[in-house]
């Protein structure tokens, strides 16, 4: 309000002469005389509008400008002049500067540049730079129409009454506000303008609003698009999508629904995530029931951490703030060149996130107007024989003064767990050595199970989520799941990794899991080299440390599981029953921690293709090493 009021005061003197001219009777000015400012061109019907009340009856009513030509216009005169001003307002003239004189610089966001050119009417000569003034938006809806819709908005749809209130979102469900979890961007005019227009237009006169639209055409055009979505039905994105498996591209229709929800939530991104719920926040998991089920087997400190990250989100602690200048720098610089070179492949990668509700999308042009937002550059990693993977470059700095998102996190000092999966390969080899001590003449099988999504299965706290956004093509991706590349993601996943190792070993003693997951066990592949009578085996000797895999009673111990990040690796002697029991225990542990299978609503937390493609064999490639 203070900024807008200052703007109005600064332009009051120049408005006075225009209003006096527009409000004057037709006889007080020469015919066909136009205002000096070419941005306000009177239409052919304007003189008739301005002199509609100049008949005999109107002549009897004295006007302040008739009796006192030099006096300031009255309130009635202001509104009468504003009617002409609003009905005849046209776009400002385009810049006349030559494109050759502008600094030659390839756009970092070609999709955003294309949108400005096609949707907002900019040309190469008039393309605005972030942080500079721009005047070239051709509006399709008259300014007075938007003014009326903001001052007296239509009644909201009846179904809005069935949506949870903001208080309900903050007191129930996932991601309640916490003192140790927040992210903010220093406020600016751009991040407050749309909310000001939504709730503050009623305090403006029509002339004030017209001047605002002229001074800030991008704010005006963006607000008009959002107001058009005020009654848009976004309920489909609040429901589970039963056709999720067929999503192959990022949908503009879905983006439109998310944008309507954003306007409903008053441009506050954390509330959008809380309102979405379901797969976006992992609220389909009954965490209290899970805690009660696993509490006899899991240490209390791990149990508390698991409950925290599953009910409030990650990271454990994150309080950060960025300046507006730092945000605009990252917004202007954009992604690594690999993104623009492979835009089609990148969008295919992002479509997977949309399919599994790891992210939701908004139009790119909204980025400068969203409060408490930060964007991080992306890079496409391409390796022969492997799927393309997007890398979230949280360490990229453009200037010595810039601050990347990796500098805002405090993993080393905020109590995150230390990652211990660096010793997994050593543990696997020790396990193989001890199996060979106990079983010198039998095959030893090695196999692995893979968690689908891993880091993405864990969700960011809603108040921290806007800090980890990224831009690809026409879309602003808001990542609800933890991003690959953040330094705290492995530490938060460490909680699930440790508990999964404990549970998988414990469930080996439960024979019911083998029956429960029989449909998956029947799809396993057993290599033909197993049980080969001509096979020869390396001899090893027991020592004081390595004594084999039998307990004090001479019985085999339960098969241990070691997770290297998302890969559960296990070895055992070639015995179909034991190996199936070990794999079933691994499946059960992952289902308990990350949610049971429900393919009608979401993907399973296990990558079945990897589980089935890897042969159960004495030789396999594990963690990049060929283990025989």
Residue pairs with C-beta under 8 A, 6 or more apart in sequence:
1 196
1 200
1 203
3 189
3 192
4 196
4 200
4 204
4 208
4 212
7 211
7 212
7 215
8 208
8 211
11 211
11 215
15 207
15 211
16 72
16 73
18 35
18 37
18 40
18 81
18 85
19 73
19 77
19 78
19 81
19 82
19 85
19 207
20 65
20 72
20 73
20 77
20 81
21 29
21 35
22 35
22 50
22 80
22 81
22 84
22 85
23 65
23 73
23 77
23 78
23 80
23 81
24 65
25 51
25 54
25 63
25 65
25 66
26 47
26 50
26 51
26 54
27 54
28 65
28 66
28 69
31 47
34 41
34 42
35 42
38 93
39 90
39 91
39 92
39 93
39 214
40 85
40 88
40 89
40 90
41 88
41 90
42 84
42 88
43 87
43 88
46 84
46 87
46 88
49 83
49 84
49 87
50 80
50 84
63 74
63 77
64 71
64 72
64 73
64 74
64 77
65 71
65 73
65 77
73 81
78 205
78 207
79 205
79 206
81 207
82 205
82 206
82 207
82 210
83 144
83 206
85 206
85 207
85 210
86 142
86 143
86 144
86 147
86 206
86 209
86 210
87 142
87 144
89 142
89 143
89 210
89 213
89 214
91 121
91 135
91 136
91 137
91 138
91 139
91 217
92 135
92 136
92 214
92 217
93 135
94 123
94 125
94 126
94 135
94 136
95 125
95 126
95 135
95 136
96 125
97 125
98 125
99 124
99 125
102 124
102 125
107 113
108 332
108 333
108 334
108 335
109 334
109 364
109 471
110 340
111 364
111 473
111 474
112 364
112 365
112 471
112 474
113 127
114 474
115 363
115 364
115 365
115 474
116 122
116 127
116 128
116 365
117 123
117 124
117 127
119 365
120 136
120 137
120 138
120 218
120 221
121 136
121 137
121 138
122 128
122 134
122 136
122 137
123 136
126 134
126 135
126 136
128 134
128 136
128 218
130 328
130 331
130 332
130 368
131 328
134 217
134 218
135 214
135 217
136 217
137 217
137 218
137 220
137 221
139 213
139 220
139 221
139 224
141 224
143 209
143 210
143 213
143 220
144 206
146 213
146 220
146 223
146 224
146 227
147 201
147 206
147 209
147 210
149 227
150 197
150 198
150 201
150 202
150 223
150 227
151 201
151 202
153 227
153 230
154 230
154 231
156 230
156 231
157 231
157 233
159 233
159 235
160 264
163 264
163 275
164 172
164 275
166 271
169 271
169 274
169 275
170 176
170 177
170 274
173 274
173 277
173 281
173 283
174 274
174 277
174 281
174 282
174 283
174 311
174 312
174 313
174 459
174 462
175 270
175 273
175 274
175 281
175 312
175 313
175 459
175 461
175 462
175 463
176 312
177 463
178 312
178 461
178 463
180 316
180 317
180 318
180 319
181 312
181 313
181 315
181 317
181 318
181 319
181 461
181 463
181 464
182 318
182 319
182 320
182 463
182 464
183 318
183 319
183 320
183 321
183 322
183 372
183 374
183 408
183 463
183 464
183 466
183 467
184 320
184 321
184 322
184 372
185 191
185 321
185 322
185 323
185 324
185 327
185 371
185 372
185 373
185 374
186 321
186 322
186 323
186 324
187 324
187 371
188 324
190 219
190 368
190 369
191 324
191 369
191 370
191 371
191 372
192 371
193 216
193 219
193 223
193 369
194 219
194 222
194 223
194 226
194 267
194 369
195 266
195 267
197 212
197 219
197 223
198 223
198 263
198 266
201 209
204 212
212 219
212 220
213 220
218 368
219 369
222 365
222 366
222 369
226 259
226 262
226 263
227 263
229 256
229 259
229 260
229 263
230 260
230 263
230 264
232 256
232 257
232 260
233 257
233 260
234 257
234 258
234 260
234 261
234 264
236 257
237 254
237 257
237 258
237 261
237 276
237 360
238 275
238 276
238 277
238 278
239 278
240 278
240 279
240 600
240 601
240 602
241 247
241 601
242 600
242 601
244 355
244 356
244 357
244 601
244 602
244 603
245 355
245 599
245 603
247 351
247 354
247 355
248 348
248 351
248 355
249 347
249 348
249 351
250 347
250 350
250 351
250 354
250 361
250 475
251 354
252 474
254 354
254 361
255 361
255 362
255 363
255 475
258 272
258 360
258 361
258 362
259 362
259 363
259 366
261 272
261 275
261 276
262 269
262 272
262 362
262 366
265 271
265 272
265 275
267 369
267 370
267 371
268 371
269 370
269 372
269 373
269 462
269 465
269 466
269 478
270 462
270 463
270 465
270 466
271 462
272 360
272 478
273 280
273 281
273 360
273 462
273 465
273 478
273 480
274 281
274 462
276 360
276 480
277 283
278 284
278 357
278 601
279 356
279 357
279 601
279 602
280 357
280 360
280 459
280 480
281 313
281 459
281 462
281 480
282 310
282 457
282 458
282 459
282 595
284 595
284 598
284 601
284 602
285 310
285 594
285 595
287 307
287 310
287 311
290 310
290 592
290 593
291 303
291 306
291 307
293 592
294 303
294 499
294 503
294 592
294 593
295 303
297 502
297 503
297 506
298 306
298 499
298 502
298 503
302 495
302 498
302 499
305 316
305 417
305 495
306 495
306 496
306 499
306 593
308 316
309 316
309 458
309 492
309 495
310 458
312 461
313 458
313 459
313 460
313 461
313 462
313 464
313 465
314 458
314 459
314 460
314 461
314 464
314 482
314 488
314 489
314 492
315 409
315 411
315 414
315 416
315 460
315 461
315 464
315 488
315 491
315 492
316 414
316 415
316 416
316 488
316 491
316 492
317 410
317 414
317 415
318 408
318 409
318 410
318 414
318 461
318 464
318 467
318 488
320 408
320 409
320 467
322 374
322 403
322 408
323 403
326 402
326 403
327 373
327 374
327 375
328 368
329 398
329 399
329 402
330 374
330 375
330 376
330 377
330 398
330 402
330 404
331 367
331 368
331 375
331 471
333 377
333 398
334 377
334 471
335 377
335 378
335 379
335 470
335 471
335 472
336 377
336 378
336 379
336 380
336 393
338 379
338 380
338 382
339 346
339 378
339 379
339 380
339 472
342 380
342 382
342 388
343 472
343 473
345 380
345 382
345 388
346 378
346 380
346 388
346 390
346 472
346 473
347 472
347 473
348 388
349 380
349 388
349 389
349 390
350 359
350 390
350 472
350 475
350 477
352 358
353 359
353 456
353 477
353 479
353 481
354 360
354 361
355 603
356 453
356 456
356 602
356 603
357 480
357 602
358 453
358 456
358 479
358 480
358 481
359 477
359 478
359 479
359 480
359 481
360 477
360 478
360 480
361 475
361 476
361 477
361 478
362 370
362 475
362 476
362 478
363 474
363 475
363 476
364 471
364 473
364 474
364 475
364 476
366 476
367 373
367 375
367 469
367 471
367 476
370 466
372 466
372 467
373 466
373 467
373 469
374 405
374 466
374 467
374 468
374 469
375 469
375 470
375 471
375 476
376 392
376 393
376 394
376 396
376 404
376 405
376 468
376 469
376 470
376 483
376 485
377 393
377 396
377 470
378 390
378 391
378 392
378 393
378 470
378 472
379 390
379 391
379 393
380 388
380 389
380 390
380 391
381 388
381 389
381 390
381 391
382 388
389 484
390 484
391 484
391 485
392 468
392 470
392 483
392 484
392 485
392 486
393 485
394 404
394 405
394 406
394 409
394 483
394 485
394 486
394 487
395 404
395 406
396 404
397 403
397 404
405 467
405 468
405 486
406 486
406 487
408 467
409 486
409 487
409 488
411 487
411 488
411 491
416 488
416 491
416 492
416 494
417 491
417 494
417 495
417 498
418 491
418 494
419 490
419 491
419 494
420 494
420 498
421 494
421 497
421 562
421 563
421 564
421 565
424 562
424 563
424 564
424 569
424 623
425 564
425 622
425 623
425 625
427 560
427 562
428 446
428 562
428 569
428 571
428 622
428 623
428 627
429 627
430 546
431 549
431 560
431 562
431 571
432 444
432 446
432 571
432 627
433 540
433 546
434 546
434 547
434 548
434 549
435 444
435 548
435 549
435 571
435 572
435 573
436 444
436 537
436 538
436 539
436 540
437 540
437 541
437 542
437 546
437 547
437 548
437 549
438 548
438 549
438 550
438 556
438 573
439 573
440 537
440 539
440 540
441 537
442 537
442 573
442 574
443 530
443 531
443 532
443 535
443 573
443 574
443 618
444 571
444 572
444 573
444 574
444 618
445 530
445 571
445 572
445 573
445 574
445 579
445 616
445 617
445 618
446 569
446 570
446 571
446 617
446 618
446 619
446 620
446 622
446 627
447 569
447 570
447 571
447 579
447 583
447 614
447 616
447 620
448 567
448 568
448 569
448 570
448 610
448 614
448 620
448 622
449 567
449 568
449 570
449 583
449 586
449 587
449 590
449 606
449 611
450 566
450 567
450 568
450 606
450 607
450 610
450 611
451 457
451 566
451 567
451 568
451 590
451 594
451 605
451 606
451 607
452 603
452 604
452 605
452 606
452 607
453 481
453 603
453 605
454 493
454 565
454 566
455 481
455 482
455 483
455 484
455 489
455 490
455 492
455 493
456 481
456 482
457 481
457 496
457 594
457 605
458 481
458 482
458 489
458 492
458 493
458 496
459 480
459 481
459 482
460 468
460 479
460 480
460 481
460 482
465 478
465 479
465 480
466 478
468 479
468 483
468 486
469 476
469 477
469 478
469 479
470 476
470 477
470 479
470 483
471 477
482 488
482 489
482 492
482 493
483 489
490 565
493 565
493 566
496 593
496 594
497 563
497 565
499 589
499 593
500 561
500 563
500 568
500 589
500 590
500 593
501 560
501 561
501 562
501 563
501 568
503 585
503 588
503 589
503 592
503 593
504 561
504 568
504 570
504 582
504 585
504 586
504 588
504 589
505 558
505 559
505 560
505 561
505 585
506 558
506 585
507 513
507 584
507 585
507 588
507 589
508 558
508 559
508 581
508 582
508 585
509 558
510 585
510 588
511 581
513 581
513 584
513 585
513 587
513 588
514 521
514 577
514 580
514 581
514 584
516 584
516 588
517 583
517 584
517 587
517 588
520 583
520 584
520 587
520 608
520 611
521 580
521 583
521 584
523 608
523 612
524 580
524 583
524 611
524 612
524 616
525 612
525 613
525 614
525 615
525 616
526 576
526 615
526 616
526 617
527 615
527 616
527 617
527 618
529 535
529 617
529 618
529 619
530 574
530 616
530 617
530 618
531 574
542 548
549 556
549 557
550 556
550 557
551 557
556 573
556 578
559 570
559 571
559 572
559 578
559 581
559 582
559 585
560 570
561 568
561 569
561 570
561 582
561 585
561 586
561 589
562 568
562 569
562 570
563 569
564 623
567 623
568 586
568 590
569 622
569 623
570 582
570 583
570 586
572 578
572 579
572 582
574 618
579 616
583 611
587 606
590 605
590 606
591 597
591 605
591 606
594 605
595 602
595 605
597 604
614 620
618 628
619 626
619 627
619 628
620 626
620 627
621 627
